Amino acid sequence: MSNSKVVIVTGASQGFGAETVKAFLARGHRVVATSRSIKPSDNPNLVTVAGDIGEPETARRVVEAAVAKFGRVDTLINNAGIFIAKPFTKYTAEDYTSILNVNLNGFFNITQLAIEQMLKNNSGHIVTITTTLADQANSKVPSVLASLTKGGLNSATKSLAIEYAKSGIRANAISPGIMKSPMHPVETHATLDAMHPVGRMGEMSDIVDAILYLDSAQFVTGEILHVDGGQSAGH
């Protein structure tokens, strides 16, 4: 277990988050998984914490659980996020509040606490899931609030990477295109496939593979890794 890391994953009950939890456990790491609806686990290497990541109290409980059960925090995967595609003038105050709560407050609350723990070991890694729309806006997917929040997280990733470079803590982001998931009905697949230069949507495993790569890449920090089928390069 000497190579075993303690990994926190937010937004962990479905999609990328759930697959990321499985992948780290399969490699012998210990995981603290959080989401609003996550269920208890009887796996000794997995602790689950249910709660709203936008609330500071949830972030505190997650980090305290990692330290109490496993002794430290090595890696944080900021996967929790909300995406609402609407024309800009159609966003409601509720949309705005909920997106900022998860995408920004959630990132801030848990990343600050995780870095405090990482500093104790002069070692750590933060990976934040953003969106390729922050670089490459698309007239078919109006999503200013995604760009406002996730674009900010791309910038914050670079800032964290530089601030903590001498402290042994790395920070990277993954910028996905559209991934095949239950949230996209089958009848939308042809249209969504065509939005990528490679002609298809990504798979969940593409994101997990990118997370695992970044977590092992000791000389990579401040990177925004596009896993988007070429979208960020253009059309």
SVG drawing of the C-alpha trace seen along z (x, -y; Angstrom):
<svg xmlns="http://www.w3.org/2000/svg" viewBox="-36 -39 46 42">
<polyline fill="none" stroke="black" stroke-width="0.4" points="0.0,0.0 3.0,-2.3 2.0,-3.7 -1.6,-4.0 -3.0,-7.6 -5.9,-9.2 -8.2,-10.7 -11.2,-12.9 -13.8,-12.9 -16.7,-15.4 -19.8,-14.8 -19.1,-11.1 -22.4,-9.3 -22.7,-9.2 -21.0,-9.9 -17.3,-10.8 -17.3,-10.9 -18.5,-7.4 -16.2,-6.0 -13.2,-7.9 -14.0,-6.4 -14.0,-2.9 -10.7,-3.5 -8.8,-4.7 -10.2,-1.9 -9.2,0.6 -5.6,-0.7 -5.5,-0.2 -6.0,-3.8 -8.3,-5.0 -11.2,-7.2 -13.5,-9.7 -16.5,-10.2 -19.0,-13.0 -22.3,-14.1 -25.7,-15.1 -27.2,-11.6 -24.2,-9.3 -25.0,-6.1 -23.0,-4.6 -20.3,-2.1 -19.1,1.0 -15.8,1.0 -13.0,0.4 -11.1,-1.7 -14.1,-4.0 -15.8,-6.6 -18.8,-8.4 -20.0,-11.8 -23.5,-13.0 -24.0,-16.8 -24.1,-19.9 -20.5,-20.7 -21.4,-24.4 -21.8,-24.4 -18.6,-25.0 -19.8,-22.5 -19.9,-19.7 -16.4,-20.4 -15.2,-20.4 -16.9,-17.0 -15.3,-15.5 -11.7,-16.6 -12.2,-15.6 -13.4,-12.2 -10.3,-11.7 -7.9,-12.7 -9.8,-10.7 -10.1,-7.5 -7.0,-7.6 -4.6,-10.1 -4.1,-12.6 -5.2,-14.0 -3.1,-13.3 -5.4,-14.1 -8.5,-16.1 -10.7,-15.6 -13.1,-18.6 -15.7,-16.9 -18.9,-18.3 -20.5,-20.7 -23.8,-22.0 -24.3,-22.7 -27.4,-24.6 -27.4,-25.6 -29.8,-28.5 -29.8,-31.7 -28.1,-34.3 -31.3,-36.4 -33.2,-33.3 -31.1,-32.4 -33.0,-32.9 -31.7,-34.1 -32.0,-30.5 -29.9,-29.2 -27.2,-31.7 -27.2,-30.9 -27.2,-27.2 -24.4,-27.2 -22.2,-29.5 -22.9,-27.4 -21.6,-24.2 -19.1,-25.3 -17.4,-28.1 -18.3,-27.8 -17.8,-24.0 -14.4,-24.4 -13.3,-27.1 -14.6,-25.4 -13.0,-22.0 -9.8,-23.0 -8.8,-25.4 -9.2,-22.7 -7.5,-20.0 -4.5,-22.2 -4.1,-22.9 -3.8,-19.1 -1.5,-18.7 0.9,-21.4 1.5,-19.2 3.2,-16.6 4.6,-19.0 2.8,-16.9 -0.5,-16.9 -2.5,-17.2 -5.7,-18.9 -7.6,-18.0 -10.6,-20.2 -13.1,-19.2 -14.0,-22.3 -15.4,-22.5 -14.0,-23.0 -16.8,-25.6 -14.7,-28.0 -12.1,-28.1 -14.3,-27.4 -17.8,-28.9 -20.4,-27.2 -23.5,-28.9 -25.4,-25.7 -24.8,-25.5 -25.4,-28.9 -23.8,-28.5 -22.4,-31.7 -22.7,-30.6 -20.6,-27.5 -17.9,-29.7 -18.2,-32.3 -17.6,-29.6 -15.5,-26.9 -13.4,-29.5 -12.6,-31.0 -11.6,-27.5 -9.2,-27.1 -7.5,-30.4 -7.6,-29.4 -5.9,-26.1 -2.9,-27.9 -2.8,-30.3 -2.8,-27.5 -0.1,-25.6 2.2,-28.6 1.4,-29.5 2.1,-26.0 4.8,-24.8 7.5,-25.1 5.3,-23.3 5.1,-20.0 1.4,-20.6 0.3,-20.3 -2.9,-21.7 -4.3,-20.7 -7.7,-20.8 -9.4,-18.5 -11.5,-20.3 -14.0,-17.8 -16.1,-17.9 -19.4,-16.2 -19.2,-12.7 -21.6,-9.9 -23.7,-9.6 -27.3,-8.9 -28.1,-12.6 -27.9,-12.6 -30.9,-10.7 -29.9,-8.3 -31.8,-10.4 -29.4,-13.4 -26.2,-11.3 -25.8,-11.9 -26.0,-15.7 -23.6,-15.6 -21.2,-13.3 -21.0,-15.8 -20.0,-18.6 -16.5,-17.0 -13.9,-17.1 -13.2,-13.4 -16.9,-12.7 -17.9,-11.2 -18.6,-12.0 -16.1,-10.9 -16.6,-8.0 -16.5,-8.2 -13.3,-6.2 -11.6,-9.0 -12.0,-11.4 -10.9,-8.7 -7.8,-7.9 -6.9,-11.6 -7.4,-12.0 -5.2,-8.9 -2.5,-10.3 -2.4,-13.7 -2.3,-12.1 0.9,-10.2 2.5,-13.0 4.8,-14.5 6.3,-17.2 2.8,-18.4 1.2,-21.3 -0.9,-24.2 -2.1,-22.2 -5.6,-22.5 -5.9,-19.1 -8.5,-19.1 -10.3,-15.8 -12.7,-17.0 -12.2,-15.2 -10.4,-18.2 -13.0,-20.8 -10.6,-23.3 -8.4,-23.2 -11.2,-24.5 -13.7,-23.3"/>
</svg>
